[in-house]
Amino acid sequence: MTDYETGLARNAANHQPLTPLLFMERAAQVFPDHLAVVHGATRRNYRELRERCVRLAHALAKRGIGRGDTVAAVLPNIPEMLECHYGVPMAGAVLNTINTRLDAATIAYILDHGEAKALIVDKEFMPAVRLALVQAKAKPLVIEVDDALAPASAKGETLGGMDYEALLAEGDPSFAWPLPQDEWDAITLNYTSGTTGKPKGVVYHHRGAQLLAVGNVLSAEMGKHPIYLWTLPMFHCNGWCFPWTVTAQAGVHVCLRAVRGADMWRLMDEEGVTNMCGAPIVMATLLNTPETEKRTLPKQVKFIVAGAPPPEAVLAAMQAAGFAVCHVYGLTECYGPSVVNEWHEAWGAKTGPEQAALMARQGVRYIALEGLDVLDPATMQPVPPDGATLGEVMMRGNVVMKGYLKDQGATESAFKGGWFHTGDLAVKYPDGYVQLKDRSKDIIISGGENISSIEVEDALYKHPAVAVVAVVAKPDEKWGETPCAFVELRPGASATAEELITFSRQHLAHFKVPRQIIFAELPKTSTGKIQKHVLRSQAKEA
């Protein structure tokens, strides 16, 4: 033992568990009268928001819900969903935000697997939840939210549960809610999409949530009192931890039940929005809004996009419309975004195609992530930084999940070799930036040659008529697999399959050119991700 270990132990004075819950306490103490939430006619300051969160915590605690208990929520981006991100863990419980577009059977599975003790649900989603509760073994306390902006068709819905406002009335705003016993305590539970079987329950801890939230402040270049438009679902990776990020900076949460072009433009104008996040589909919705419904933005809006990199034309259109785009990458297992395309000032002087090529790279690790590399999964050694050699993206650090709930085998497999295996294939450049080439399951192997579906998609995105494209493998007797492209055209644009195939030959090696083009609306998740597993099934049948 060294002198630096003698008499220098941890104690209550010098060590407290990291938790994002204290962001709310600080915001309410320092900026009690600052606007915190906007939702239709509802406008609440931080004093009011903090009081409602603590009331929720106390009301749940009075009903015996505490450390290690799960509270599920089927809610859109409304104030009550934000309150759940504080009130539920303030009671010591674990918040399980459920995708509002899931079918009843999957909701039932999640309620059972997570052993939900309470379920907070918006009236719009009660039909699916009603069926789920019939199928589920879990019998949670049902708490009903009656949002003023819910569709008129949902107004009469009820599951016979308790009213949310009545529950809050039971709580004491002076409740001395407990800090987590350990920063390793679970704070939230998020279920993966389950495209290859039952969804897995990803467990976040207080430490990771706090660190990722602070990382967002830095990567989003978020100053004091940001005005954040909730286009990203809060049920998705807990809104990438932005419910805690925005509050850390005492910002304004501008709620939005559904992503609609006219509503986004109106709110950006009227509320002076500074920041927003979303998948590429949100960009498309913004840009494709009729001109009569668009607004001139009062200030530049910082838009963080995850998923497919913005094509050159989309990037240029977003910049012209008043947006500064930042490309990030992450997974549910790493609290949302943990890799950022850290932009260099000198890159702004490059040509449009050069900038688009640079932005297509996923980037470098968040400051909150300790390790990011592209490794050969067989040897666990880094691939050479040549921008060509494929490997698997791997991460390690404090913003990687605790593991999968009740699935030790999957957890051990994901963490094999001391790294989290993402399943994403990428290359690494000499400057350390990584670029995804495909999911391991999305690589097309044609005649023994590997074809990146992303590379084929990038080529098709260069065509001016193409709005959205996804490329998957189609079984082929001769080649094993060949690329099959599903395409959505821009409104008012036209193109034939032959035209797009000919166009692809100008940008791709011949064996990479799609053999078939199918024009159709692409199936997407509620967060805007294209469901390639659905397209693979359609390609087999085509």
MISETI-158205 format. One record per residue (C-alpha): residue number from 1; chain; z, x, y. Coordinates in pm, 1 decimal, always signed. Layout:
R   i ch       c3       c1       c2
R NUM  A        Z        X        Y
...
END
This chain:
R   i ch       c3       c1       c2
R   1  A     +0.0     +0.0     +0.0
R   2  A    -99.2   +138.4   +340.3
R   3  A    +79.6   +106.9   +672.7
R   4  A   -176.5   -158.2   +765.1
R   5  A    -47.8   -377.6   +481.0
R   6  A   +324.1   -322.7   +527.3
R   7  A   +501.1   -589.1   +731.5
R   8  A   +168.7   -737.4   +840.4
R   9  A   +153.0  -1040.3   +613.5
R  10  A    -14.5  -1370.0   +688.2
R  11  A   +209.2  -1633.7   +842.2
R  12  A   +180.0  -1958.4  +1033.3
R  13  A   +156.1  -1769.9  +1362.1
R  14  A   -140.8  -1551.5  +1268.3
R  15  A   -330.7  -1745.9  +1005.2
R  16  A   -450.8  -2106.3  +1002.3
R  17  A   -714.4  -2263.2   +777.7
R  18  A  -1058.7  -2287.0   +934.2
R  19  A  -1167.2  -2649.9   +977.9
R  20  A  -1418.6  -2827.0  +1204.7
R  21  A  -1167.7  -3110.4  +1256.0
R  22  A   -999.1  -2915.1  +1534.2
R  23  A  -1322.1  -2933.5  +1734.9
R  24  A  -1240.3  -3298.8  +1801.3
R  25  A   -885.8  -3220.8  +1911.1
R  26  A  -1007.7  -2956.5  +2154.5
R  27  A  -1285.4  -3172.8  +2299.4
R  28  A  -1047.5  -3464.5  +2352.5
R  29  A   -785.6  -3238.8  +2511.1
R  30  A  -1016.7  -3041.6  +2740.7
R  31  A  -1280.8  -3307.3  +2818.8
R  32  A  -1108.3  -3642.9  +2753.1
R  33  A  -1323.6  -3833.6  +3002.4
R  34  A  -1655.4  -3673.9  +2907.7
R  35  A  -1909.2  -3901.9  +2742.2
R  36  A  -1903.2  -3853.3  +2364.4
R  37  A  -2101.3  -4137.1  +2206.0
R  38  A  -2395.1  -4351.3  +2314.9
R  39  A  -2511.7  -4642.2  +2100.7
R  40  A  -2685.3  -4931.5  +2270.0
R  41  A  -2435.4  -5079.0  +2514.2
R  42  A  -2151.9  -4875.2  +2359.7
R  43  A  -2044.4  -4567.5  +2553.7
R  44  A  -1720.2  -4390.8  +2457.8
R  45  A  -1555.1  -4077.2  +2592.3
R  46  A  -1380.7  -3811.7  +2385.2
R  47  A  -1036.5  -3962.1  +2432.4
R  48  A  -1160.9  -4288.9  +2284.0
R  49  A  -1358.8  -4123.0  +2005.2
R  50  A  -1065.6  -3907.7  +1898.5
R  51  A   -834.6  -4210.2  +1897.9
R  52  A  -1068.9  -4405.1  +1670.0
R  53  A  -1100.9  -4110.6  +1429.1
R  54  A   -722.7  -4071.4  +1403.9
R  55  A   -676.5  -4446.3  +1358.2
R  56  A   -920.6  -4433.5  +1066.8
R  57  A   -733.3  -4139.5   +913.7
R  58  A   -396.2  -4313.2   +941.4
R  59  A   -526.7  -4646.5   +809.6
R  60  A   -671.4  -4472.7   +502.3
R  61  A   -352.2  -4270.0   +449.6
R  62  A   -141.1  -4587.8   +465.4
R  63  A   -349.6  -4723.9   +179.4
R  64  A   -273.8  -4421.2    -35.4
R  65  A   -600.2  -4235.7    +19.8
R  66  A   -540.1  -3864.7    +65.2
R  67  A   -607.8  -3513.1    -57.8
R  68  A   -875.9  -3501.4   -326.0
R  69  A   -972.0  -3868.4   -295.7
R  70  A  -1334.5  -3961.3   -224.6
R  71  A  -1438.6  -4202.0    +50.6
R  72  A  -1806.0  -4298.6    +27.0
R  73  A  -2017.8  -4416.5   +319.6
R  74  A  -2351.6  -4597.1   +323.0
R  75  A  -2420.8  -4591.5   +694.2
R  76  A  -2707.8  -4512.3   +931.8
R  77  A  -2665.3  -4290.4  +1238.9
R  78  A  -2411.7  -4509.4  +1417.5
R  79  A  -2074.9  -4424.6  +1579.4
R  80  A  -1883.5  -4525.7  +1267.2
R  81  A  -2068.9  -4262.1  +1064.0
R  82  A  -1965.7  -3998.7  +1317.5
R  83  A  -1604.8  -4122.4  +1301.6
R  84  A  -1608.2  -4088.8   +922.9
R  85  A  -1686.6  -3717.0   +956.9
R  86  A  -1348.1  -3674.3  +1122.5
R  87  A  -1129.4  -3964.2  +1015.5
R  88  A  -1185.9  -3927.3   +641.6
R  89  A  -1100.6  -3554.3   +616.2
R  90  A   -819.2  -3604.3   +871.1
R  91  A   -660.7  -3817.3   +599.0
R  92  A   -707.6  -3525.7   +360.3
R  93  A   -982.0  -3708.7   +173.4
R  94  A  -1340.7  -3604.7    +95.0
R  95  A  -1632.8  -3780.1   +266.3
R  96  A  -1929.1  -3870.3    +44.3
R  97  A  -2223.0  -3976.3   +261.4
R  98  A  -2479.7  -4163.1    +51.3
R  99  A  -2851.7  -4179.7   +124.9
R 100  A  -2917.9  -4529.0   +261.3
R 101  A  -3252.9  -4551.9    +80.9
R 102  A  -3124.4  -4499.6   -270.7
R 103  A  -3164.8  -4766.0   -536.2
R 104  A  -2864.4  -4957.4   -668.0
R 105  A  -2845.8  -4768.3   -999.2
R 106  A  -2827.0  -4430.1   -825.4
R 107  A  -2565.2  -4555.1   -578.7
R 108  A  -2362.1  -4684.3   -873.0
R 109  A  -2388.2  -4346.5  -1046.2
R 110  A  -2269.2  -4165.6   -731.6
R 111  A  -1976.0  -4403.3   -680.4
R 112  A  -1868.2  -4347.4  -1039.8
R 113  A  -1927.2  -3972.6  -1052.8
R 114  A  -1744.7  -3917.0   -722.8
R 115  A  -1474.0  -4169.4   -818.0
R 116  A  -1487.6  -4336.6   -476.7
R 117  A  -1155.0  -4489.3   -369.6
R 118  A  -1309.3  -4652.3    -62.9
R 119  A  -1663.3  -4743.1    +44.1
R 120  A  -1763.3  -4792.2   +407.9
R 121  A  -2092.9  -4981.2   +431.3
R 122  A  -2322.5  -5116.0   +702.5
R 123  A  -2441.9  -5475.5   +664.5
R 124  A  -2808.7  -5374.1   +649.6
R 125  A  -2752.2  -5190.9   +321.2
R 126  A  -2527.3  -5445.6   +151.8
R 127  A  -2796.2  -5591.5    -79.4
R 128  A  -2840.3  -5259.7   -264.3
R 129  A  -2467.1  -5185.2   -251.8
R 130  A  -2387.4  -5531.3   -392.3
R 131  A  -2602.7  -5456.7   -697.2
R 132  A  -2450.6  -5108.8   -723.3
R 133  A  -2095.9  -5244.6   -728.7
R 134  A  -2187.7  -5476.6  -1013.6
R 135  A  -2315.0  -5180.4  -1216.8
R 136  A  -2043.0  -4931.3  -1119.1
R 137  A  -1715.8  -4882.3  -1301.2
R 138  A  -1553.7  -4770.5   -976.3
R 139  A  -1388.7  -5047.4   -777.6
R 140  A  -1345.0  -4897.9   -430.6
R 141  A  -1186.9  -5062.7   -129.9
R 142  A  -1491.8  -5203.6    +52.7
R 143  A  -1491.3  -5166.3   +432.2
R 144  A  -1770.3  -5343.7   +621.1
R 145  A  -1927.1  -5224.9   +946.0
R 146  A  -2083.9  -5493.9  +1164.5
R 147  A  -2305.5  -5293.8  +1398.3
R 148  A  -2439.6  -5481.4  +1700.3
R 149  A  -2779.2  -5312.0  +1659.7
R 150  A  -2820.1  -5396.7  +1290.4
R 151  A  -3126.7  -5607.9  +1204.8
R 152  A  -3078.5  -5978.8  +1265.8
R 153  A  -3154.1  -6044.1   +897.4
R 154  A  -2839.5  -5852.3   +800.4
R 155  A  -2595.7  -6041.2  +1020.9
R 156  A  -2486.5  -6285.4   +753.1
R 157  A  -2433.9  -6022.2   +484.0
R 158  A  -2087.7  -5958.6   +341.8
R 159  A  -1939.4  -5812.9    +25.9
R 160  A  -1608.0  -5982.5    +86.8
R 161  A  -1459.4  -5653.5   +202.8
R 162  A  -1240.2  -5558.6   +494.5
R 163  A  -1376.5  -5537.9   +848.4
R 164  A  -1396.5  -5180.1   +980.0
R 165  A  -1247.5  -5268.0  +1318.4
R 166  A   -960.5  -5449.3  +1148.3
R 167  A   -893.3  -5137.6   +943.1
R 168  A   -885.3  -4922.5  +1257.8
R 169  A   -639.7  -5165.7  +1415.0
R 170  A   -396.0  -5080.9  +1135.1
R 171  A   -402.4  -4711.0  +1228.3
R 172  A   -175.7  -4531.1  +1473.5
R 173  A   -359.0  -4303.7  +1722.2
R 174  A    -49.0  -4082.7  +1737.9
R 175  A    -68.6  -4009.7  +1363.1
R 176  A     +2.6  -3641.0  +1301.7
R 177  A   -285.5  -3583.6  +1064.1
R 178  A   -240.5  -3279.7   +839.2
R 179  A   -457.3  -2971.4   +844.3
R 180  A   -609.0  -2888.4   +505.2
R 181  A   -362.0  -2709.8   +280.8
R 182  A   -629.5  -2447.4   +231.0
R 183  A   -961.9  -2392.9   +405.8
R 184  A  -1112.3  -2392.9    +55.5
R 185  A  -1017.8  -2761.5    +25.7
R 186  A  -1316.9  -2991.9    -12.8
R 187  A  -1426.8  -3168.6   +304.8
R 188  A  -1744.7  -3347.8   +192.4
R 189  A  -1949.9  -3432.8   -115.1
R 190  A  -2330.7  -3448.0    -95.9
R 191  A  -2561.1  -3548.4   -379.6
R 192  A  -2893.1  -3373.2   -433.9
R 193  A  -3213.1  -3574.0   -460.3
R 194  A  -3201.6  -3575.8   -838.4
R 195  A  -3576.8  -3538.0   -888.6
R 196  A  -3532.5  -3375.8  -1229.3
R 197  A  -3243.8  -3583.5  -1362.9
R 198  A  -2912.5  -3716.8  -1238.0
R 199  A  -2824.9  -3604.1   -884.9
R 200  A  -2568.6  -3323.7   -865.2
R 201  A  -2264.1  -3346.0   -641.5
R 202  A  -2253.7  -3053.6   -398.3
R 203  A  -1902.4  -2979.8   -270.1
R 204  A  -1846.2  -2837.4    +80.6
R 205  A  -1519.2  -2682.7   +200.0
R 206  A  -1356.5  -2682.7   +544.6
R 207  A  -1424.6  -2312.3   +597.5
R 208  A  -1797.5  -2340.5   +534.1
R 209  A  -1831.4  -2652.7   +748.0
R 210  A  -1661.0  -2482.7  +1041.3
R 211  A  -1867.4  -2164.9  +1010.8
R 212  A  -2202.2  -2341.7   +972.0
R 213  A  -2122.1  -2568.7  +1267.9
R 214  A  -2058.2  -2263.6  +1485.7
R 215  A  -2372.0  -2100.3  +1346.0
R 216  A  -2566.5  -2405.4  +1463.7
R 217  A  -2434.9  -2360.2  +1817.8
R 218  A  -2584.0  -2011.8  +1821.8
R 219  A  -2912.6  -2080.1  +1642.5
R 220  A  -2978.2  -2398.2  +1841.6
R 221  A  -2890.5  -2214.3  +2163.3
R 222  A  -2663.5  -2507.4  +2236.6
R 223  A  -2478.7  -2478.6  +2565.0
R 224  A  -2180.3  -2674.3  +2693.2
R 225  A  -2214.9  -3054.0  +2688.1
R 226  A  -2544.9  -3080.0  +2498.7
R 227  A  -2701.2  -3423.7  +2465.3
R 228  A  -2800.6  -3459.6  +2101.4
R 229  A  -3033.6  -3729.9  +1968.0
R 230  A  -2949.0  -3830.4  +1610.8
R 231  A  -3291.5  -3832.8  +1445.6
R 232  A  -3164.4  -3633.5  +1145.1
R 233  A  -2972.4  -3858.6   +901.1
R 234  A  -2600.7  -3785.9   +903.3
R 235  A  -2601.8  -3857.5   +530.0
R 236  A  -2828.7  -3555.3   +474.9
R 237  A  -2613.3  -3241.3   +433.2
R 238  A  -2373.0  -3411.3   +675.1
R 239  A  -2644.4  -3399.0   +936.7
R 240  A  -2667.6  -3021.4   +884.3
R 241  A  -2307.5  -3009.0  +1013.3
R 242  A  -2416.8  -3122.9  +1362.1
R 243  A  -2149.2  -3398.4  +1375.2
R 244  A  -1909.7  -3105.4  +1411.9
R 245  A  -2146.6  -2876.8  +1607.8
R 246  A  -2208.5  -3119.9  +1894.6
R 247  A  -1838.0  -3198.1  +1924.5
R 248  A  -1751.4  -2826.7  +1930.5
R 249  A  -1945.1  -2810.8  +2257.6
R 250  A  -1809.6  -3148.8  +2380.4
R 251  A  -2159.5  -3288.4  +2372.9
R 252  A  -2298.2  -3640.4  +2368.5
R 253  A  -2391.4  -3797.4  +2034.3
R 254  A  -2685.8  -4030.6  +2107.6
R 255  A  -2700.6  -4250.9  +1799.1
R 256  A  -3019.6  -4393.6  +1652.3
R 257  A  -3030.3  -4634.3  +1358.4
R 258  A  -3393.7  -4569.5  +1270.9
R 259  A  -3651.6  -4306.8  +1369.3
R 260  A  -3908.2  -4491.9  +1578.2
R 261  A  -4136.1  -4325.5  +1828.4
R 262  A  -4081.6  -4553.3  +2127.6
R 263  A  -3702.8  -4546.6  +2084.6
R 264  A  -3694.4  -4166.8  +2065.8
R 265  A  -3904.0  -4123.3  +2381.2
R 266  A  -3696.2  -4382.2  +2569.3
R 267  A  -3363.8  -4224.0  +2475.2
R 268  A  -3484.4  -3871.1  +2549.6
R 269  A  -3582.3  -3988.8  +2896.5
R 270  A  -3288.5  -4217.3  +2977.8
R 271  A  -3011.7  -4000.8  +2832.5
R 272  A  -3154.5  -3658.5  +2921.2
R 273  A  -3157.9  -3536.5  +2560.4
R 274  A  -3140.0  -3157.4  +2519.3
R 275  A  -3138.5  -3112.8  +2140.1
R 276  A  -3258.3  -3283.4  +1824.6
R 277  A  -3335.9  -3196.4  +1462.7
R 278  A  -3561.2  -3328.9  +1192.9
R 279  A  -3825.5  -3283.8   +929.6
R 280  A  -4194.4  -3243.2  +1025.3
R 281  A  -4239.7  -3620.0   +987.1
R 282  A  -4022.0  -3669.8  +1297.0
R 283  A  -4262.1  -3449.0  +1492.6
R 284  A  -4553.8  -3652.4  +1364.7
R 285  A  -4381.1  -3976.0  +1466.9
R 286  A  -4322.6  -3841.7  +1816.8
R 287  A  -4675.5  -3713.7  +1865.1
R 288  A  -4841.0  -4023.6  +1716.9
R 289  A  -4648.9  -4264.6  +1941.0
R 290  A  -4894.9  -4464.2  +2154.1
R 291  A  -4938.1  -4304.4  +2495.8
R 292  A  -4813.6  -4620.6  +2665.7
R 293  A  -4478.2  -4580.6  +2490.4
R 294  A  -4427.9  -4210.4  +2560.8
R 295  A  -4222.0  -4079.4  +2852.8
R 296  A  -4234.5  -3766.4  +3060.6
R 297  A  -3934.2  -3563.7  +2950.0
R 298  A  -3691.1  -3479.2  +3231.1
R 299  A  -3610.0  -3144.6  +3068.0
R 300  A  -3724.0  -2933.0  +2777.5
R 301  A  -3590.7  -3055.5  +2442.5
R 302  A  -3498.3  -2801.7  +2175.5
R 303  A  -3628.7  -2930.9  +1843.2
R 304  A  -3504.7  -2771.7  +1521.1
R 305  A  -3740.7  -2840.5  +1233.6
R 306  A  -3683.7  -2770.4   +865.5
R 307  A  -3923.6  -2799.2   +577.8
R 308  A  -4291.1  -2714.4   +602.9
R 309  A  -4367.9  -2490.5   +901.3
R 310  A  -4543.8  -2669.0  +1187.8
R 311  A  -4922.1  -2624.9  +1172.5
R 312  A  -5075.1  -2453.1  +1474.1
R 313  A  -5211.5  -2776.9  +1622.5
R 314  A  -4877.6  -2956.4  +1586.8
R 315  A  -4688.9  -2664.0  +1736.9
R 316  A  -4922.6  -2658.0  +2037.3
R 317  A  -4893.4  -3034.8  +2083.9
R 318  A  -4512.6  -3020.6  +2070.0
R 319  A  -4501.1  -2742.7  +2327.1
R 320  A  -4738.2  -2933.9  +2554.7
R 321  A  -4516.9  -3243.4  +2524.5
R 322  A  -4209.1  -3052.8  +2640.0
R 323  A  -4042.5  -2932.0  +2321.3
R 324  A  -3921.4  -2585.7  +2223.1
R 325  A  -3952.6  -2568.1  +1845.7
R 326  A  -3723.8  -2362.7  +1621.6
R 327  A  -3798.6  -2338.0  +1249.1
R 328  A  -3505.5  -2323.6  +1004.0
R 329  A  -3462.1  -2331.8   +628.1
R 330  A  -3182.6  -2428.1   +395.5
R 331  A  -3070.9  -2648.0   +109.7
R 332  A  -2798.7  -2900.9    +42.2
R 333  A  -2613.5  -2622.2   -139.5
R 334  A  -2582.8  -2414.8   +180.2
R 335  A  -2467.5  -2687.8   +422.1
R 336  A  -2819.3  -2744.2   +551.9
R 337  A  -2984.4  -2470.5   +761.8
R 338  A  -2869.8  -2116.2   +689.2
R 339  A  -3191.9  -1926.2   +763.6
R 340  A  -3357.5  -1927.7  +1105.9
R 341  A  -3689.2  -1804.4  +1238.7
R 342  A  -3523.9  -1592.9  +1506.1
R 343  A  -3791.9  -1584.7  +1775.2
R 344  A  -3867.7  -1263.2  +1962.5
R 345  A  -3952.9  -1293.2  +2330.6
R 346  A  -4256.8  -1069.2  +2285.2
R 347  A  -4404.9  -1313.1  +2035.0
R 348  A  -4455.4  -1565.7  +2314.3
R 349  A  -4739.5  -1352.8  +2449.7
R 350  A  -4937.2  -1371.8  +2125.5
R 351  A  -5226.3  -1608.8  +2057.8
R 352  A  -5174.4  -1957.2  +1917.5
R 353  A  -5277.6  -1861.5  +1562.5
R 354  A  -5056.3  -1551.9  +1572.8
R 355  A  -4757.2  -1754.5  +1691.4
R 356  A  -4816.6  -2016.5  +1422.0
R 357  A  -4831.0  -1743.6  +1156.0
R 358  A  -4502.4  -1598.7  +1279.0
R 359  A  -4335.7  -1940.9  +1292.4
R 360  A  -4452.4  -2013.9   +938.5
R 361  A  -4193.8  -1763.5   +819.1
R 362  A  -3854.1  -1908.7   +734.6
R 363  A  -3685.1  -1610.1   +897.0
R 364  A  -3355.7  -1428.5   +867.7
R 365  A  -3001.6  -1525.4   +777.7
R 366  A  -2784.5  -1737.2  +1005.4
R 367  A  -2503.2  -1539.6  +1160.5
R 368  A  -2273.3  -1751.8   +939.8
R 369  A  -2448.2  -1641.2   +618.2
R 370  A  -2346.3  -1302.1   +481.2
R 371  A  -2630.8  -1236.6   +239.2
R 372  A  -2998.8  -1332.9   +218.0
R 373  A  -3262.6  -1157.6     +8.0
R 374  A  -3568.1  -1207.1   -210.3
R 375  A  -3487.3  -1085.2   -560.3
R 376  A  -3664.8  -1056.5   -891.7
R 377  A  -3465.7  -1315.7  -1092.2
R 378  A  -3513.6  -1115.7  -1413.3
R 379  A  -3375.9   -786.0  -1280.6
R 380  A  -3179.7   -916.7   -977.5
R 381  A  -3332.8   -634.6   -774.5
R 382  A  -3488.2   -687.2   -428.1
R 383  A  -3865.4   -718.8   -416.8
R 384  A  -4047.1   -467.6   -196.5
R 385  A  -4077.9   -582.6   +167.1
R 386  A  -4456.1   -589.4   +156.4
R 387  A  -4522.3   -953.4   +244.4
R 388  A  -4696.4   -999.0    -91.1
R 389  A  -4459.4   -956.7   -387.6
R 390  A  -4308.8  -1287.1   -498.7
R 391  A  -3940.0  -1322.0   -576.6
R 392  A  -3669.1  -1585.8   -557.1
R 393  A  -3475.9  -1653.1   -237.7
R 394  A  -3106.7  -1588.2   -298.7
R 395  A  -2802.0  -1627.1    -77.7
R 396  A  -2435.7  -1538.2    -79.6
R 397  A  -2158.6  -1606.5   +165.9
R 398  A  -1914.6  -1852.5   +316.1
R 399  A  -2171.1  -2125.3   +383.8
R 400  A  -2268.9  -2157.4    +19.2
R 401  A  -2117.8  -2458.7   -158.7
R 402  A  -1801.9  -2448.0   -369.9
R 403  A  -2021.0  -2564.1   -657.8
R 404  A  -2136.2  -2880.3   -833.5
R 405  A  -1871.3  -3145.6   -894.1
R 406  A  -1781.3  -3181.6  -1263.4
R 407  A  -2071.8  -2958.0  -1369.7
R 408  A  -1941.5  -2611.4  -1448.9
R 409  A  -2256.1  -2514.6  -1637.3
R 410  A  -2485.6  -2591.0  -1345.2
R 411  A  -2248.1  -2413.2  -1108.2
R 412  A  -2239.9  -2097.6  -1319.9
R 413  A  -2618.4  -2101.9  -1354.4
R 414  A  -2665.6  -2141.7   -979.7
R 415  A  -2430.7  -1848.6   -908.8
R 416  A  -2550.9  -1617.1  -1184.6
R 417  A  -2532.9  -1251.2  -1087.6
R 418  A  -2319.0  -1314.0   -781.3
R 419  A  -2595.1  -1484.2   -583.3
R 420  A  -2688.2  -1847.7   -523.5
R 421  A  -3030.7  -1901.9   -679.0
R 422  A  -3229.9  -2136.3   -454.7
R 423  A  -3526.6  -2187.3   -686.9
R 424  A  -3759.3  -2112.6   -394.6
R 425  A  -4022.7  -1841.2   -429.3
R 426  A  -4090.4  -1620.0   -129.5
R 427  A  -4207.0  -1284.5     +0.3
R 428  A  -4021.9  -1047.6   +231.4
R 429  A  -4180.2   -866.1   +524.9
R 430  A  -4099.1   -516.1   +653.9
R 431  A  -3891.9   -666.5   +938.3
R 432  A  -3673.7   -849.6   +685.1
R 433  A  -3809.8  -1198.5   +756.3
R 434  A  -3869.8  -1410.1   +446.6
R 435  A  -4148.0  -1662.3   +395.4
R 436  A  -4149.5  -1932.5   +131.3
R 437  A  -4452.9  -1952.0    -91.6
R 438  A  -4336.6  -2236.4   -315.8
R 439  A  -4066.3  -2392.8   -522.5
R 440  A  -4069.4  -2221.8   -860.4
R 441  A  -4173.3  -2553.8  -1015.2
R 442  A  -4451.1  -2606.2   -756.4
R 443  A  -4647.8  -2288.9   -826.6
R 444  A  -4984.5  -2386.6   -975.1
R 445  A  -5096.7  -2163.9  -1261.7
R 446  A  -5473.2  -2193.1  -1293.9
R 447  A  -5652.7  -1976.2  -1546.2
R 448  A  -5352.7  -1743.6  -1548.0
R 449  A  -5360.4  -1703.0  -1169.3
R 450  A  -5066.4  -1814.3   -952.9
R 451  A  -5165.4  -2045.4   -667.9
R 452  A  -4918.4  -2126.5   -390.7
R 453  A  -4937.9  -2494.7   -303.3
R 454  A  -4812.0  -2404.5    +45.3
R 455  A  -5106.4  -2170.4    +99.6
R 456  A  -5353.2  -2444.2     +5.3
R 457  A  -5171.2  -2693.3   +228.6
R 458  A  -5182.8  -2450.8   +521.7
R 459  A  -5559.1  -2421.6   +484.1
R 460  A  -5607.6  -2799.3   +485.3
R 461  A  -5375.7  -2841.8   +783.6
R 462  A  -5626.3  -2641.1   +987.5
R 463  A  -5870.9  -2931.2   +962.2
R 464  A  -5842.7  -3146.1  +1276.4
R 465  A  -5849.9  -3475.5  +1082.7
R 466  A  -5556.7  -3392.2   +854.6
R 467  A  -5214.7  -3528.0   +953.4
R 468  A  -5011.1  -3473.1   +635.7
R 469  A  -5103.3  -3295.3   +313.2
R 470  A  -4932.6  -3209.8    -13.9
R 471  A  -5084.0  -3009.6   -298.3
R 472  A  -4967.8  -3031.6   -659.9
R 473  A  -5087.4  -2918.8   -999.7
R 474  A  -5322.0  -3142.5  -1194.4
R 475  A  -5358.2  -3080.6  -1569.8
R 476  A  -5698.1  -2936.9  -1659.0
R 477  A  -5834.4  -2879.9  -2010.0
R 478  A  -6020.7  -2563.8  -1913.5
R 479  A  -5793.6  -2400.5  -1653.8
R 480  A  -5455.1  -2539.6  -1756.8
R 481  A  -5389.9  -2660.4  -1402.1
R 482  A  -5594.8  -2697.7  -1084.8
R 483  A  -5487.5  -2786.1   -729.0
R 484  A  -5497.5  -3153.5   -635.0
R 485  A  -5448.5  -3243.9   -266.5
R 486  A  -5303.7  -3569.0   -134.6
R 487  A  -5401.3  -3624.8   +227.9
R 488  A  -5304.7  -3856.5   +513.7
R 489  A  -5555.9  -3854.5   +798.4
R 490  A  -5468.6  -3872.5  +1166.2
R 491  A  -5496.0  -4217.4  +1326.6
R 492  A  -5859.9  -4278.1  +1416.8
R 493  A  -5981.5  -3965.3  +1236.3
R 494  A  -6218.3  -3954.9   +941.2
R 495  A  -6310.7  -3702.9   +673.4
R 496  A  -6450.8  -3715.0   +322.0
R 497  A  -6315.8  -3539.5    +16.6
R 498  A  -6630.1  -3327.7     -0.8
R 499  A  -6588.5  -3225.8   +362.3
R 500  A  -6229.3  -3113.3   +308.5
R 501  A  -6316.2  -2921.5     -8.0
R 502  A  -6599.0  -2741.8   +173.5
R 503  A  -6363.4  -2668.1   +461.9
R 504  A  -6105.2  -2523.1   +219.6
R 505  A  -6360.7  -2277.9    +81.4
R 506  A  -6381.3  -2120.8   +427.4
R 507  A  -6011.8  -2033.9   +417.6
R 508  A  -5924.1  -1981.1    +50.3
R 509  A  -6031.4  -1788.8   -255.4
R 510  A  -6256.6  -2010.8   -464.5
R 511  A  -6005.7  -2060.6   -747.1
R 512  A  -5745.8  -2186.2   -496.6
R 513  A  -5963.8  -2462.0   -352.0
R 514  A  -5847.7  -2811.3   -453.3
R 515  A  -6072.1  -2970.6   -713.1
R 516  A  -5973.2  -3319.8   -604.1
R 517  A  -5873.1  -3482.5   -273.5
R 518  A  -5685.6  -3811.4   -283.9
R 519  A  -5642.6  -4006.9    +40.4
R 520  A  -5313.0  -4194.9    +36.4
R 521  A  -4987.1  -4241.0   +219.5
R 522  A  -4757.3  -3970.4    +84.7
R 523  A  -4424.8  -4075.1    -68.4
R 524  A  -4136.3  -3930.6   +131.8
R 525  A  -3759.7  -3920.8   +111.8
R 526  A  -3549.6  -4070.8   +389.5
R 527  A  -3527.4  -3725.7   +545.5
R 528  A  -3905.9  -3690.8   +556.7
R 529  A  -3950.8  -3456.6   +260.5
R 530  A  -4261.8  -3521.2    +54.8
R 531  A  -4176.0  -3625.0   -300.9
R 532  A  -4398.1  -3390.7   -497.6
R 533  A  -4259.2  -3509.0   -830.1
R 534  A  -4413.0  -3850.7   -756.4
R 535  A  -4744.0  -3689.2   -663.7
R 536  A  -4746.2  -3478.8   -979.7
R 537  A  -4721.0  -3799.8  -1183.6
R 538  A  -5002.0  -3958.4   -982.2
R 539  A  -5219.2  -3648.2  -1024.4
R 540  A  -5181.5  -3667.7  -1401.2
R 541  A  -5301.3  -4027.7  -1395.5
R 542  A  -5584.8  -3971.5  -1147.5
END
